[in-house]
């Protein structure tokens, strides 16, 4: 700050007293104006202190000055600025404890100035402090409290090489200068408080924005691990220099993410872990917090802690290399259970975590914990769905002598449906007593648990009725009755079923086929395709259903393909897959095995929808050998 | 989640002898509940005959069949006639394959029930 020097009016000798007094009053008025201007431009307590100890001191003709600030309610004064005092006095009196019986303390504690006009008064009134007060030829001292209303802001000490009679006018003058400094100091405090409040509000706003970003990330369609990795990345350097996430996995606690903006630092962590793998009994705050659910704040990481944790000198060097200064570890708690821990570390930023940060970091951890919990529930649901789905399909098709069978099932793409249990099924059952094999492809309309329950009913009813020796039409009649019983009054869930009884003879295979409202099957003979169009009513709704049994003969090499409408109703950019495209496709598989045909059809249907199936697909192909 | 509201529209026309619901857009698992609500609302007026017009749908899968079967069930319970317009395209073929065209009162485009 380029402050203009304030002219220093010296009290003159008695000659021309009235004239001199007038000149003095004028120059003092000008000096006040300048000091006021300079003080009004100063923003911080340090600036005010400096101006008080330099400009104001020069203005009043002091040879030494020290300005002190008192923090709210503390019994300590801290020097803002000291000038004109010899030797190590400034350092020695940088911090002064309030102590009655010392001039500045008395001024501060009583709120009344202490005037010492010469060395004699010093020795008489403050013998203990006199050696400092009058060192290096200082004589007079004025200790003035800095107060604004009831706010106790500190004190200012003006010291003079000559004895100085502090008469009434002189006292008024010095007190007026001190009051000016006190007001400026008060304003600077208010400004600092406001600045701090604004900074705190901005910090709070930034934290809220960060929480919002973290929440959005937690909803992103990513795996749990990837989400937590990105979560850790998001935290640095926004709110910490290092971040790590640990998860409780059974009896173990595993680190799933660690982040630092500098890749070299991350390599250091890898090296550390490679060279000094953690042992089970070792103390680790992230692991402890993940297990206990109790957060830990270490505002300072003392070097002794690192020394104690280090196995040897190299280890210590590596740990020190991380530069950890301050650490906060909070558990990832949801529904009273700790799922892991979030660790944030301040290192090279030099910032500190305190207990006051627990709320924010705790909120952050809660965001991650809820997302983790949801992901776990979702995984669980998928597991139930997968388990249920596998119960609806045969693990492996039975071996039918003289026939190759191949079945495939593909659920819709996970991104197009919610947790899915399909309604399509294929199966091959043996009727050993009659030497027959039953083929089934069925599609229960709808999806979800109700559809799954009906699908299970379809599968098990058919298996049971086949073993009872019923023919294909009778099996579907029984199934129709069973579905109607199961559904009660709301009979809108139906199934379409293609079902056949297969017998093998030396010249080939005969299949007696019925069709309960199902898309027609296809027979491939050489490269010619024929539809097996058998009329029939869907199953599970009407009390009576129309079914016609038709015989399909397969010579060696011939193939019968049954499928669900997930094939023909598949929609792609070119419209519907449709029966014609299917017939052409199957014709192109002349000479192929049953496995090749079902794989080929599945691939074509998938490609047709750009790899994303909207509906599930079941396929069953049989070839006579 | 798709905004299924935009994918299916149901227009309702009341005649002295019947209420017609004409479905536009896509009728699938996502939009079935909307169609069901509309059918239920029409049924609540207790018309002598309810006509479901599926000819203007751009897409319909087995959920369209469920809608018709539910309406048929409701009509049977209430002693009401139910008729459907299926046109001559994919929708009609689907009902044919399912073997239920013969079990429904099927109307041609402008044919009155």
Interface residues (C-beta under 8 A of the other chain):
Chain A: X443 X445 X446 X447 X490 X491 X492 X493 X494 X496 X516 X517 X518 X519 X520 X535 X536 X537 X538 X541 X542 X545 X546 X565 X569 X571 X576 X615
Chain B: X29 X59 X61 X62 X63 X65 X66 X69 X70 X73 X90 X97 X98 X99 X100 X103
